[in-house]
Amino acid sequence: MANEDHINNGSGYGVPIPQPDRRFTLFDKDELYTTPLGPGSQVANPRDLIVDYANQSFWRVITTDYTNYTYELEPFNPVPTFNGDVVIGGCAPSSSDTFRVYVDDTKHPATLRVDGRLTVAGTDLDSVRIFRGKVISAGGEVISGNYANGNITSDRIPLALVDTTGNLSVKSVAPGVCTKTVENGELVTLVFYSDTTEVAAIAYCYIVKTNMVMAMDAPIKQVLDVKLISPFMSKTNERLLELPINIPLDDIPLQAEVVYTDGSKLITIDGTSATLDGLRNSGAHDTFYISSTLGQTLALNLSYRLGRTETYLGSDVVDGVIMKPYSATTLEIDGAYSVKLFVVPRWISPEIGYRLDYYLYDLERGNVFYATPYVTAGDNSEIFDPKLYNYKQRLIVRVNLAEVSQTYAAHIHPQSFNISLQAAGNVTADNFYIGYTPDGEVYGAGARALFEYSNAKYWTLNLASGMTSKAEWLTMMYGLTYPLYDRRSESGILEPTHFQVLIGDSTYTRSVDTWMDTFNVDFQVNESDLVLVRFIQRTPQDELHLAQASLLAHQK
């Protein structure tokens, strides 16, 4: 709410006027203070109501942050709320306490079904999101997902018609998946949306873990084999991974295939039901595969834990865990094939959302290649949703290096990463987080490119992002992009001496020592313009391209 755009009312600049002791008040949302450049000045207190004419709804203020002027909100009628009375207990519980959301987390992904008696009416009703607890604002946690063709395609589950005899109004929730860990008896909120994305109805339910209830019919499935699936599998040896030196472990797409008597399924190697041991040579924090001797093999072990309804007749099973031996070997690949794609979220518009661009770096460090036209989605990757906010999208992409540049021979480079869109590009906030490693820190938290009008000839730009030292700034802007380095001859990532700022059609090269200085840009900077920051190391002999960060410009 506090980050939304507002209509200018002629006052010029908004100044917050907090009045914590004011009586209950009803506000138009455009009256609320948002930023110093916004027109609003009012600060809502807990229990105040806010009118949202655009969505034809009311919002009740739960809490107010009087420092940042942000709010925790909950919907207030006229959006219809079902199951509002969620009291459990008593000999005769009320009818509003009879609906449940059933989750079976013994399956992968966990399946989710909403009680079929919970129906909504409306020909324009389209889908539902399920939130943990009662927080359904931007800070809420969505636990639902739509699963299709082996991928989670959205956090909204479609609705299905209940009456097949011609009634096109009454609908229930189609089966979906649960993307978060939930507890039995946990309260969740269902938010129903129309086909124009307006909130149409809200309902409260409780979670029932179906693995705690004996199923009427639990058929036994017989497992025949478990296989490792990866683009790096040898073409001649199905038990051998062929890996180049210096490839990031998290850029190696790995899955397990469970083969049954009546078919098979692919599952993610996530350390729970399926695990691959042996790649992280020297410790749990290894992130790169490296072998000191060409052709040296490394013993691996693929393990799969049988489900409660699965059996296996092989001899390589211990305490319900099937174990399959594999090995990895090092290929002779030069530095040009130790490559990395740097991900660039580019804001297009509120209607379209973000677009992902890609720039290719390699260990030769001589060039930077724009690779977007040649990057395609990898097998079993999620489909990138350009307007899906506050959800970690796990993506796998692939690129044929020969298509990017003639300097490369034909070689398919796969890479995995995760991205979480945090806010629209026209909102001054953390717009996105990019994780180049699943368990590592993400890039984007706190990163800012702030511009300001100076005079008719130029604008100013500052990238300091609130950091207090060059070391902190380099860690945030450079280190968290996980630059390539040669683990055979280098002890860590190289320290940049300069950085280039690319905005519009202009490039500005600056010493790293000027990281906190405001500098002039000789054209008008626009809100949400893309800013690329390329880190380089200059030596007497060469200029080495190390890594790239991306930001969206926001007015100071």
Summary of the structure (lengths in Angstrom):
residues: 556
radius of gyration: 26.8
end to end distance: 19.9
largest distance: 83.6
contacts: 1637
relative contact order: 0.08
helix: 7%
strand: 44%
